[in-house]
Amino acid sequence: MPKRVFTAADLDAVPAGGEIFLPRGSLVTDEARERARERGARIRLEGSADAPASGQLVVLAADHAGFELKEYLKKFLRESGYEVRDLGPESAAPVDYPDFASRVAHAVAAGEAWRGIMIDAAGVGSAMAANKIPGARAAACSDRATARTSREHNDANVLTLGARLLLPEDAREIAALWLETPFAGGRHQRRVDKITALDRRP
């Protein structure tokens, strides 16, 4: 099925301050996003933002340092009711984390996945790589506080974890909390909108 392109003209049917939900995979033009901000309207892709956690698609990837933790979290997430798509790698052979972080970020930014998790040695490099993809808001989290805040205040849609900094049980707890925590909206929405606007600056 071809992807639907949502344009600025389509915003005419959305009341100021309202919301519109689009099918997963829809393409939203830059002009449409700008018009939505001007009108205080929100565009949401099905299954990609503030959706019920259980059953939603989470994409998961790692580099060689994070491979074992990826396999551990994949099992945990599936047992917890999430739909999980493993974006690689398939072994612990050496690979480069930007390649896999960008896969996760692209899937989330395109609305193909609800959230994404990327694991490398420290979580920092993957966050840097993922945040180069417009529409991705990656947060490297190392404890419950950063996990909760990145979701409540920053509407993070990609979580990066450091396999060499966290015990598997701690990573599991962070991932679970991060996935369960909704975005608080309110005053935080204005700040997230400013983060999003940076994607379009030269």
PyMOL commands that set and color helices and strands:
alter all, ss='L'
color gray80, all
select helices_A, chain A and resi 8-13+30-39+64-79+97-109+124-130+144-152+168-180+187-200
alter helices_A, ss='H'
color red, helices_A
select strands_A, chain A and resi 5-6+19-22+27-28+42-45+57-62+83-86+115-120+138-140+158-162
alter strands_A, ss='S'
color yellow, strands_A
deselect
rebuild
show_as cartoon
